[in-house]
């Protein structure tokens, strides 16, 4: 796997549009006109309000986190400045962390601070109480894409996921490509290299200009994967030399 660069993981979890609109209008971060324009644009362009406000420079990114934290009545955890360590993240079991999108932000002898972007999800408090026992659990709010950078540590290596797909003998090529693209997006990869060798295909990611080995798969699946990529790219599958 690549070294542990700063990255999110999995596709960003979208913030509920109605909730975000309420937060931003009540906090006077946007005007009613801004909201009407946003609703009209997102309805025809199939994006969420979160992405619209950022890409249109309606509201600065660093204001969204504190605004949403205030909505939930919590402090804001800036995970971009202070990224939890792998040791902190491992304090919450993977199934709990991924289900409730929660990571340990700070850990002390008698209390623990947990960052999440879903503080109102049913069952969260109960699940954390089981994990930390008598410790006091404090909640803080983190933005989804910053939280994804921490949650990526729960992902199994590509090779493990490839083996699971192959064992299921299902749609091998599409599922393998999906897993590769998910990791590439998570690690903010600039390009993906498929390098066929004698018995395996080596997959490498370029991250910040440097190639890292991301995984390997048996060469017998390479042609199907290559053809799948060609079809998705609107290329001829019978052309091999250009």
NUGU-924238 format. One record per residue: residue number from 1; chain; x, y, z of N, C-alpha, C in turn. Coordinates in Angstrom, 1 decimal. Layout:
N
PT pos unit n_east n_north   n_up ca_east ca_north  ca_up c_east c_north   c_up
PT NUM    A      X       Y      Z       X        Y      Z      X       Y      Z
...
***
This chain:
242
PT pos unit n_east n_north   n_up ca_east ca_north  ca_up c_east c_north   c_up
PT   1    A    0.9    -1.2    0.0     0.0      0.0    0.0    0.9     1.2    0.0
PT   2    A    0.3     2.4   -0.5     1.1      3.6   -0.4    1.4     4.0    1.0
PT   3    A    2.3     4.9    1.2     2.6      5.5    2.5    1.3     6.2    2.9
PT   4    A    1.2     6.6    4.1     0.0      7.2    4.6   -0.1     8.7    4.3
PT   5    A   -0.4     9.1    3.1    -0.5     10.5    2.8   -1.8    11.0    3.4
PT   6    A   -1.9    12.4    3.4    -3.2     13.0    3.8   -4.2    12.8    2.7
PT   7    A   -5.3    12.2    3.0    -6.3     11.8    2.0   -7.7    11.7    2.5
PT   8    A   -9.2    11.6    1.9   -10.4     11.0    2.5  -10.7     9.9    1.7
PT   9    A  -11.2     9.2    2.0   -11.7      7.9    1.9  -12.9     7.5    1.3
PT  10    A  -13.1     7.2    1.1   -14.4      6.9    0.6  -15.0     8.1    0.1
PT  11    A  -16.0     8.1   -0.7   -16.7      9.2   -1.2  -17.2    10.1    0.0
PT  12    A  -17.1    11.4   -0.1   -17.6     12.3    0.9  -19.0    12.0    1.2
PT  13    A  -19.4    11.9    2.5   -20.8     11.8    2.9  -21.4    13.2    2.7
PT  14    A  -22.5    13.3    2.0   -23.2     14.6    1.8  -23.9    15.0    3.0
PT  15    A  -23.8    16.3    3.3   -24.5     16.9    4.4  -26.0    17.2    3.9
PT  16    A  -26.9    16.9    4.7   -28.3     17.0    4.3  -28.6    18.5    3.9
PT  17    A  -29.1    18.7    2.7   -29.3     20.0    2.1  -30.2    20.9    3.0
PT  18    A  -31.3    20.3    3.5   -32.2     21.1    4.3  -31.6    21.6    5.6
PT  19    A  -30.8    20.7    6.2   -30.1     21.0    7.5  -29.1    22.1    7.2
PT  20    A  -28.3    21.9    6.1   -27.3     22.9    5.8  -27.9    24.3    5.6
PT  21    A  -29.0    24.3    4.8   -29.7     25.6    4.5  -30.1    26.2    5.8
PT  22    A  -30.7    25.5    6.7   -31.1     26.0    8.0  -30.0    26.6    8.8
PT  23    A  -28.9    25.9    8.8   -27.7     26.4    9.6  -27.2    27.7    9.0
PT  24    A  -27.0    27.7    7.7   -26.4     28.9    7.1  -27.3    30.1    7.0
PT  25    A  -28.6    29.9    6.9   -29.5     31.0    6.9  -29.7    31.6    8.3
PT  26    A  -29.9    30.7    9.3   -30.1     31.2   10.7  -28.8    31.8   11.2
PT  27    A  -27.6    31.4   10.7   -26.4     32.0   11.2  -26.0    33.2   10.3
PT  28    A  -26.9    33.6    9.4   -26.6     34.7    8.5  -25.3    34.6    7.7
PT  29    A  -25.0    33.3    7.3   -23.8     33.1    6.5  -24.2    33.3    5.0
PT  30    A  -25.5    33.1    4.7   -26.0     33.3    3.3  -27.3    34.1    3.4
PT  31    A  -27.7    34.7    2.3   -28.9     35.4    2.2  -30.0    34.5    1.6
PT  32    A  -31.3    35.0    1.7   -32.4     34.2    1.1  -32.2    34.1   -0.4
PT  33    A  -31.6    35.1   -1.0   -31.3     35.1   -2.5  -30.3    34.1   -2.8
PT  34    A  -29.2    34.0   -2.0   -28.2     33.0   -2.2  -28.8    31.6   -2.1
PT  35    A  -29.7    31.4   -1.2   -30.3     30.0   -1.0  -31.2    29.7   -2.2
PT  36    A  -32.0    30.7   -2.7   -32.9     30.4   -3.9  -32.1    30.1   -5.1
PT  37    A  -31.0    30.9   -5.3   -30.1     30.6   -6.4  -29.5    29.2   -6.3
PT  38    A  -29.1    28.8   -5.1   -28.5     27.5   -4.9  -29.5    26.4   -5.1
PT  39    A  -30.7    26.6   -4.7   -31.7     25.5   -4.9  -31.9    25.3   -6.4
PT  40    A  -32.0    26.4   -7.1   -32.3     26.3   -8.5  -31.1    25.6   -9.3
PT  41    A  -29.9    26.0   -8.9   -28.7     25.4   -9.5  -28.5    24.0   -9.2
PT  42    A  -28.7    23.6   -8.0   -28.4     22.2   -7.6  -29.5    21.3   -8.1
PT  43    A  -30.7    21.8   -8.3   -31.8     21.0   -8.9  -31.5    20.5  -10.3
PT  44    A  -30.8    21.4  -11.0   -30.5     21.0  -12.5  -29.2    20.5  -12.7
PT  45    A  -28.2    20.6  -11.7   -26.9     20.1  -11.9  -26.5    18.9  -11.0
PT  46    A  -27.5    18.5  -10.2   -27.4     17.2   -9.5  -26.2    17.2   -8.5
PT  47    A  -26.0    18.3   -7.8   -25.0     18.4   -6.8  -25.7    18.9   -5.5
PT  48    A  -25.0    18.7   -4.4   -25.6     19.2   -3.1  -25.2    20.7   -2.8
PT  49    A  -25.9    21.2   -1.9   -25.7     22.6   -1.5  -24.3    22.8   -1.0
PT  50    A  -23.7    21.8   -0.3   -22.4     21.9    0.3  -21.4    22.2   -0.8
PT  51    A  -21.4    21.4   -1.9   -20.5     21.6   -3.0  -20.8    22.9   -3.7
PT  52    A  -22.1    23.3   -3.9   -22.4     24.5   -4.6  -21.8    25.7   -3.9
PT  53    A  -22.0    25.8   -2.6   -21.6     27.0   -1.8  -20.0    27.1   -1.9
PT  54    A  -19.4    26.0   -1.9   -17.9     26.0   -1.9  -17.4    26.4   -3.3
PT  55    A  -17.9    25.7   -4.4   -17.4     26.0   -5.7  -17.8    27.3   -6.2
PT  56    A  -18.9    27.9   -5.7   -19.3     29.2   -6.2  -18.8    30.3   -5.3
PT  57    A  -17.9    29.9   -4.3   -17.3     30.9   -3.4  -18.4    31.7   -2.6
PT  58    A  -19.5    31.1   -2.3   -20.5     31.8   -1.5  -20.1    31.9   -0.1
PT  59    A  -19.5    30.8    0.4   -19.1     30.8    1.8  -17.7    30.1    1.9
PT  60    A  -16.9    30.6    2.7   -15.5     30.0    2.8  -15.6    28.7    3.5
PT  61    A  -14.8    27.7    3.1   -14.8     26.4    3.6  -14.6    26.4    5.1
PT  62    A  -13.7    27.3    5.6   -13.3     27.2    7.0  -14.5    27.8    7.9
PT  63    A  -15.5    28.3    7.3   -16.7     28.7    8.1  -17.7    27.7    8.2
PT  64    A  -17.7    26.7    7.3   -18.8     25.7    7.3  -18.7    24.8    8.6
PT  65    A  -17.5    24.4    8.9   -17.3     23.5   10.1  -17.8    24.1   11.3
PT  66    A  -17.3    25.3   11.7   -17.9     26.0   12.9  -19.4    26.2   12.9
PT  67    A  -19.9    26.5   11.7   -21.3     26.8   11.5  -22.1    25.5   11.9
PT  68    A  -21.7    24.4   11.3   -22.4     23.1   11.5  -22.2    22.6   13.0
PT  69    A  -21.0    22.8   13.5   -20.8     22.5   14.9  -21.7    23.2   15.8
PT  70    A  -21.9    24.5   15.5   -22.8     25.4   16.3  -24.2    24.8   16.2
PT  71    A  -24.6    24.4   15.1   -26.0     23.9   14.9  -26.2    22.7   15.8
PT  72    A  -25.2    21.8   15.9   -25.3     20.6   16.8  -25.1    20.9   18.2
PT  73    A  -24.6    22.1   18.5   -24.3     22.5   19.9  -23.0    21.9   20.4
PT  74    A  -22.1    21.7   19.4   -20.8     21.0   19.8  -19.6    22.0   19.4
PT  75    A  -18.4    21.6   19.9   -17.2     22.3   19.5  -16.8    21.7   18.1
PT  76    A  -16.1    22.5   17.4   -15.6     22.1   16.1  -14.2    21.5   16.1
PT  77    A  -14.0    20.4   15.5   -12.7     19.7   15.4  -12.1    19.9   14.0
PT  78    A  -11.1    20.6   13.9   -10.4     20.9   12.7   -9.5    19.8   12.4
PT  79    A  -10.0    18.7   11.7    -9.1     17.6   11.4   -8.1    17.8   10.3
PT  80    A   -8.3    18.9    9.6    -7.2     19.3    8.6   -6.0    19.8    9.3
PT  81    A   -6.1    20.4   10.4    -5.0     20.9   11.2   -4.5    19.9   12.1
PT  82    A   -5.4    19.1   12.8    -5.0     18.1   13.7   -5.6    16.8   13.3
PT  83    A   -4.8    16.0   12.6    -5.3     14.7   12.1   -5.1    13.6   13.2
PT  84    A   -6.1    12.9   13.6    -5.9     11.9   14.6   -4.9    10.8   14.1
PT  85    A   -4.1    10.3   15.1    -3.1      9.3   14.8   -3.8     8.0   14.5
PT  86    A   -3.1     7.0   13.9    -3.6      5.7   13.7   -3.9     5.0   15.0
PT  87    A   -3.1     5.3   16.0    -3.3      4.7   17.3   -4.6     5.2   17.9
PT  88    A   -4.9     6.5   17.8    -6.2      7.0   18.3   -7.3     6.4   17.5
PT  89    A   -7.2     6.3   16.2    -8.3      5.8   15.3   -8.6     4.3   15.7
PT  90    A   -7.5     3.6   16.0    -7.7      2.1   16.3   -8.4     1.9   17.6
PT  91    A   -8.6     2.9   18.5    -9.3      2.8   19.7  -10.8     2.5   19.5
PT  92    A  -11.3     2.8   18.4   -12.7      2.5   18.1  -12.7     1.4   17.1
PT  93    A  -13.4     0.3   17.3   -13.4     -0.8   16.3  -13.9    -0.4   15.0
PT  94    A  -13.4    -1.0   13.9   -13.7     -0.6   12.6  -15.2    -0.5   12.3
PT  95    A  -15.9    -1.6   12.8   -17.3     -1.6   12.5  -18.1    -0.4   13.1
PT  96    A  -17.7    -0.1   14.3   -18.3      1.1   15.0  -17.9     2.4   14.3
PT  97    A  -16.6     2.5   14.1   -16.1      3.8   13.5  -16.7     4.0   12.1
PT  98    A  -16.8     3.0   11.3   -17.4      3.2   10.0  -18.9     3.4   10.0
PT  99    A  -19.6     2.6   10.9   -21.0      2.8   10.9  -21.4     4.2   11.4
PT 100    A  -20.8     4.7   12.4   -21.1      5.9   13.0  -20.2     7.1   12.6
PT 101    A  -19.3     6.8   11.7   -18.3      7.8   11.2  -17.7     8.6   12.4
PT 102    A  -17.1     7.8   13.2   -16.5      8.4   14.5  -15.1     8.0   14.7
PT 103    A  -14.2     9.0   15.1   -12.8      8.7   15.3  -12.4     9.4   16.6
PT 104    A  -11.5     8.8   17.3   -11.0      9.5   18.5  -10.1    10.7   18.2
PT 105    A  -10.5    11.8   18.7    -9.8     13.1   18.4   -8.8    13.3   19.5
PT 106    A   -9.2    13.1   20.8    -8.2     13.2   21.9   -8.5    12.1   22.9
PT 107    A   -7.5    11.6   23.5    -7.6     10.5   24.5   -6.9    10.8   25.7
PT 108    A   -7.6    10.8   26.9    -7.0     11.1   28.2   -7.4    10.0   29.1
PT 109    A   -6.8    10.0   30.3    -7.0      8.8   31.2   -8.4     8.6   31.6
PT 110    A   -9.2     9.7   31.8   -10.5      9.5   32.3  -11.6    10.0   31.3
PT 111    A  -11.2    10.5   30.1   -12.2     10.9   29.1  -11.6    10.8   27.7
PT 112    A  -12.5    10.8   26.8   -12.1     10.7   25.4  -13.0    11.6   24.6
PT 113    A  -12.4    12.3   23.6   -13.1     13.2   22.7  -13.2    12.5   21.3
PT 114    A  -14.4    12.4   20.9   -14.7     11.7   19.6  -15.3    12.7   18.6
PT 115    A  -14.7    12.6   17.4   -15.1     13.5   16.3  -16.0    12.7   15.4
PT 116    A  -17.1    13.3   14.9   -18.0     12.7   14.0  -18.7    13.8   13.2
PT 117    A  -19.2    13.4   12.0   -20.1     14.3   11.3  -21.5    13.9   11.4
PT 118    A  -21.8    12.9   12.2   -23.2     12.4   12.4  -23.5    12.3   13.9
PT 119    A  -23.4    13.4   14.6   -23.6     13.3   16.1  -25.0    13.0   16.5
PT 120    A  -25.9    13.1   15.6   -27.3     12.8   16.0  -27.8    11.4   15.5
PT 121    A  -26.8    10.6   15.0   -27.2      9.3   14.5  -27.6     8.4   15.7
PT 122    A  -28.8     7.8   15.6   -29.3      6.9   16.7  -28.3     5.8   16.9
PT 123    A  -28.0     5.5   18.2   -27.2      4.4   18.6  -25.7     4.8   18.8
PT 124    A  -25.3     6.0   18.4   -23.9      6.4   18.5  -23.5     6.5   20.0
PT 125    A  -24.2     7.1   20.8   -23.8      7.3   22.2  -23.7     5.9   22.9
PT 126    A  -24.6     5.0   22.6   -24.6      3.7   23.2  -23.4     2.9   22.7
PT 127    A  -23.1     3.0   21.4   -22.0      2.2   20.9  -20.7     2.7   21.5
PT 128    A  -20.5     4.0   21.6   -19.3      4.5   22.2  -19.2     4.2   23.7
PT 129    A  -20.3     4.1   24.4   -20.3      3.8   25.8  -19.8     2.3   26.0
PT 130    A  -20.2     1.5   25.1   -19.7      0.1   25.1  -18.2     0.0   24.9
PT 131    A  -17.7     0.9   24.0   -16.3      0.8   23.6  -15.4     1.4   24.8
PT 132    A  -15.8     2.5   25.4   -15.0      3.2   26.4  -15.4     3.0   27.8
PT 133    A  -16.4     2.2   28.1   -16.7      1.8   29.4  -17.0     3.0   30.3
PT 134    A  -16.2     3.2   31.4   -16.5      4.2   32.4  -15.9     5.6   32.0
PT 135    A  -15.2     5.7   30.9   -14.6      6.9   30.5  -15.8     7.9   30.0
PT 136    A  -15.6     9.2   30.3   -16.5     10.2   29.8  -16.2    10.4   28.3
PT 137    A  -17.3    10.4   27.5   -17.1     10.6   26.1  -17.7    11.9   25.7
PT 138    A  -16.8    12.8   25.2   -17.1     14.1   24.7  -17.2    14.1   23.2
PT 139    A  -18.2    14.7   22.6   -18.4     14.7   21.2  -18.0    16.1   20.6
PT 140    A  -17.4    16.0   19.4   -17.1     17.2   18.7  -17.5    17.0   17.2
PT 141    A  -17.7    18.1   16.5   -18.1     17.9   15.1  -16.9    18.1   14.1
PT 142    A  -16.9    17.2   13.1   -15.9     17.3   12.1  -16.5    17.3   10.7
PT 143    A  -16.0    18.0    9.7   -16.5     18.1    8.4  -16.3    16.7    7.7
PT 144    A  -17.3    16.3    6.9   -17.2     15.0    6.3  -16.0    14.6    5.5
PT 145    A  -15.5    15.5    4.7   -14.3     15.2    3.9  -13.1    15.1    4.7
PT 146    A  -13.0    15.9    5.8   -11.8     15.8    6.7  -11.9    14.5    7.5
PT 147    A  -13.1    14.1    7.9   -13.3     12.9    8.7  -12.9    11.7    7.8
PT 148    A  -13.2    11.8    6.5   -12.9     10.7    5.6  -11.4    10.4    5.6
PT 149    A  -10.6    11.4    5.8    -9.1     11.2    5.8   -8.7    10.3    6.9
PT 150    A   -9.4    10.4    8.0    -9.1      9.5    9.2   -9.7     8.1    9.0
PT 151    A  -10.9     8.1    8.4   -11.6      6.8    8.3  -10.9     5.9    7.2
PT 152    A  -10.1     6.5    6.4    -9.4      5.6    5.4   -8.5     4.6    6.1
PT 153    A   -8.1     4.8    7.3    -7.3      3.8    8.0   -8.0     2.5    8.3
PT 154    A   -9.3     2.5    8.2   -10.1      1.3    8.4  -10.1     0.4    7.1
PT 155    A   -9.8     1.0    6.0    -9.9      0.2    4.7   -8.9    -0.9    4.7
PT 156    A   -9.4    -2.1    4.2    -8.5     -3.2    4.0   -7.6    -3.0    2.8
PT 157    A   -6.4    -3.6    2.8    -5.5     -3.4    1.6   -6.2    -3.8    0.3
PT 158    A   -5.8    -3.2   -0.8    -6.4     -3.6   -2.1   -6.3    -5.1   -2.3
PT 159    A   -5.2    -5.7   -2.1    -5.0     -7.1   -2.4   -6.0    -7.9   -1.6
PT 160    A   -6.3    -7.6   -0.4    -7.3     -8.3    0.4   -8.7    -8.2   -0.3
PT 161    A   -9.0    -7.0   -0.7   -10.3     -6.8   -1.3  -10.4    -7.4   -2.7
PT 162    A   -9.3    -7.5   -3.4    -9.2     -8.2   -4.7   -9.5    -9.6   -4.5
PT 163    A   -8.9   -10.2   -3.5    -9.1    -11.7   -3.3  -10.5   -12.0   -2.9
PT 164    A  -11.1   -11.1   -2.1   -12.6    -11.3   -1.8  -13.4   -11.3   -3.0
PT 165    A  -13.2   -10.3   -3.9   -14.0    -10.2   -5.1  -13.8   -11.5   -6.0
PT 166    A  -12.5   -11.9   -6.1   -12.2    -13.1   -7.0  -12.9   -14.3   -6.4
PT 167    A  -12.9   -14.5   -5.1   -13.4    -15.6   -4.4  -15.0   -15.7   -4.6
PT 168    A  -15.6   -14.5   -4.7   -17.0    -14.5   -4.9  -17.4   -14.8   -6.3
PT 169    A  -16.4   -14.7   -7.3   -16.6    -15.1   -8.7  -17.8   -14.3   -9.3
PT 170    A  -17.9   -13.1   -8.9   -19.0    -12.3   -9.4  -18.5   -11.4  -10.6
PT 171    A  -18.9   -10.1  -10.6   -18.4     -9.3  -11.7  -17.0    -8.8  -11.3
PT 172    A  -16.0    -9.6  -11.6   -14.7     -9.3  -11.2  -14.1    -8.0  -11.7
PT 173    A  -14.1    -7.8  -13.0   -13.5     -6.6  -13.5  -14.1    -5.3  -13.0
PT 174    A  -15.5    -5.1  -13.1   -16.1     -3.9  -12.6  -15.8    -3.6  -11.2
PT 175    A  -15.9    -4.7  -10.3   -15.7     -4.5   -8.9  -14.3    -4.2   -8.5
PT 176    A  -13.3    -4.8   -9.2   -11.9     -4.5   -9.0  -11.7    -3.0   -9.4
PT 177    A  -12.2    -2.6  -10.5   -12.0     -1.2  -11.0  -12.6    -0.3  -10.0
PT 178    A  -13.8    -0.6   -9.5   -14.4      0.3   -8.5  -13.6     0.5   -7.2
PT 179    A  -13.0    -0.6   -6.8   -12.1     -0.6   -5.6  -10.9     0.3   -5.8
PT 180    A  -10.3     0.1   -7.0    -9.1      0.9   -7.4   -9.5     2.4   -7.4
PT 181    A  -10.6     2.7   -8.1   -11.0      4.1   -8.2  -11.3     4.7   -6.8
PT 182    A  -11.9     4.0   -5.9   -12.2      4.5   -4.6  -10.9     4.8   -3.8
PT 183    A   -9.9     3.9   -3.9    -8.7      4.2   -3.2   -8.0     5.4   -3.9
PT 184    A   -8.0     5.5   -5.2    -7.4      6.6   -5.9   -8.0     7.9   -5.5
PT 185    A   -9.3     8.0   -5.4    -9.9      9.2   -4.9   -9.6     9.5   -3.5
PT 186    A   -9.5     8.4   -2.7    -9.2      8.6   -1.2   -7.8     9.2   -1.0
PT 187    A   -6.9     8.6   -1.8    -5.5      9.0   -1.6   -5.1    10.3   -2.5
PT 188    A   -6.1    10.8   -3.2    -5.8     12.0   -4.0   -4.7    11.7   -5.1
PT 189    A   -5.0    10.6   -5.8    -4.0     10.1   -6.7   -4.1    10.9   -8.0
PT 190    A   -3.0    11.2   -8.6    -3.0     12.0   -9.9   -3.1    11.0  -11.1
PT 191    A   -2.5     9.8  -11.0    -2.7      8.9  -12.1   -2.5     7.4  -11.5
PT 192    A   -3.1     6.5  -12.2    -3.1      5.1  -11.9   -2.3     4.3  -12.9
PT 193    A   -1.4     3.5  -12.5    -0.6      2.7  -13.4   -1.0     1.2  -13.3
PT 194    A   -1.3     0.6  -14.4    -1.5     -0.9  -14.5   -0.3    -1.4  -15.2
PT 195    A    0.6    -2.2  -14.5     1.8     -2.7  -15.1    1.8    -4.2  -15.2
PT 196    A    1.4    -4.8  -16.3     1.3     -6.3  -16.5    2.7    -6.9  -16.5
PT 197    A    2.9    -7.9  -15.6     4.2     -8.6  -15.6    3.9   -10.1  -15.9
PT 198    A    4.8   -10.9  -15.6     4.7    -12.3  -16.1    3.5   -13.0  -15.5
PT 199    A    3.2   -12.9  -14.2     2.1    -13.6  -13.6    1.1   -12.7  -12.9
PT 200    A    1.5   -11.5  -12.7     0.7    -10.5  -12.0    0.5    -9.2  -12.7
PT 201    A   -0.4    -8.4  -12.3    -0.5     -7.0  -12.7   -0.2    -6.1  -11.5
PT 202    A    0.8    -5.3  -11.6     1.1     -4.4  -10.5    0.4    -3.1  -10.7
PT 203    A   -0.3    -2.7   -9.6    -1.0     -1.4   -9.7   -0.3    -0.4   -8.8
PT 204    A    0.0     0.7   -9.4     0.7      1.8   -8.7   -0.1     3.1   -8.8
PT 205    A    0.0     3.9   -7.7    -0.6      5.2   -7.6    0.5     6.3   -7.6
PT 206    A    0.3     7.3   -8.4     1.2      8.5   -8.2    0.6     9.5   -7.3
PT 207    A    1.2     9.7   -6.2     0.8     10.6   -5.1    1.9    11.7   -4.9
PT 208    A    1.5    12.9   -5.1     2.4     14.0   -5.0    3.7    13.8   -5.8
PT 209    A    3.5    13.3   -7.0     4.6     13.1   -8.0    5.4    11.8   -7.8
PT 210    A    5.1    11.0   -6.8     5.9      9.8   -6.5    5.0     8.6   -6.7
PT 211    A    5.5     7.6   -7.4     4.7      6.3   -7.6    4.9     5.4   -6.4
PT 212    A    3.7     4.9   -5.9     3.7      3.9   -4.8    2.9     2.7   -5.2
PT 213    A    3.4     1.5   -4.8     2.7      0.3   -5.1    1.4     0.3   -4.3
PT 214    A    0.3     0.1   -5.0    -1.0      0.0   -4.3   -1.5    -1.4   -4.1
PT 215    A   -1.2    -2.3   -5.0    -1.7     -3.6   -4.9   -1.3    -4.5   -6.1
PT 216    A   -1.6    -5.8   -6.1    -1.4     -6.7   -7.2   -2.6    -7.5   -7.4
PT 217    A   -2.7    -8.0   -8.7    -3.8     -9.0   -8.9   -3.3   -10.0  -10.0
PT 218    A   -3.9   -11.2  -10.0    -3.5    -12.2  -11.0   -3.7   -11.7  -12.4
PT 219    A   -2.7   -12.0  -13.3    -2.7    -11.4  -14.6   -3.9   -11.9  -15.5
PT 220    A   -4.5   -13.0  -15.1    -5.6    -13.6  -15.9   -6.8   -12.7  -16.0
PT 221    A   -6.9   -11.7  -15.0    -8.0    -10.8  -15.1   -7.7    -9.4  -15.8
PT 222    A   -6.4    -9.3  -16.3    -6.0     -8.0  -16.8   -6.8    -7.7  -18.1
PT 223    A   -6.9    -8.6  -19.0    -7.6     -8.3  -20.3   -9.0    -7.8  -20.1
PT 224    A   -9.8    -8.5  -19.2   -11.1     -8.1  -18.9  -11.2    -6.7  -18.2
PT 225    A  -10.2    -6.4  -17.4   -10.2     -5.1  -16.7   -9.8    -4.0  -17.8
PT 226    A   -8.9    -4.3  -18.7    -8.5     -3.4  -19.7   -9.6    -3.1  -20.6
PT 227    A  -10.3    -4.1  -21.0   -11.5     -4.0  -21.9  -12.6    -3.1  -21.2
PT 228    A  -12.8    -3.4  -20.0   -13.8     -2.6  -19.2  -13.4    -1.1  -19.2
PT 229    A  -12.2    -0.8  -19.0   -11.7      0.6  -19.0  -11.9     1.2  -20.4
PT 230    A  -11.6     0.4  -21.4   -11.7      0.9  -22.8  -13.2     1.3  -23.1
PT 231    A  -14.1     0.4  -22.7   -15.5      0.6  -22.9  -15.9     1.9  -22.2
PT 232    A  -15.5     2.0  -20.9   -15.9      3.2  -20.1  -15.3     4.5  -20.7
PT 233    A  -14.2     4.3  -21.4   -13.5      5.5  -22.0  -13.9     5.7  -23.4
PT 234    A  -14.9     4.9  -23.9   -15.3      5.1  -25.3  -14.2     4.8  -26.3
PT 235    A  -13.4     3.8  -26.0   -12.3      3.4  -26.9  -12.6     2.1  -27.5
PT 236    A  -12.0     1.8  -28.6   -12.1      0.5  -29.3  -11.4    -0.6  -28.6
PT 237    A  -12.2    -1.7  -28.3   -11.5     -2.8  -27.5  -10.7    -3.7  -28.4
PT 238    A  -10.8    -3.5  -29.8   -10.0     -4.3  -30.7   -8.7    -3.7  -31.1
PT 239    A   -8.5    -2.5  -30.6    -7.2     -1.8  -30.9   -6.2    -2.0  -29.7
PT 240    A   -5.1    -2.5  -30.1    -4.1     -2.8  -29.0   -2.8    -2.1  -29.2
PT 241    A   -2.5    -1.5  -30.3    -1.2     -1.0  -30.5   -1.0     0.5  -30.5
PT 242    A   -2.1     1.2  -30.2    -2.1      2.7  -30.2   -2.2     3.2  -28.8
***
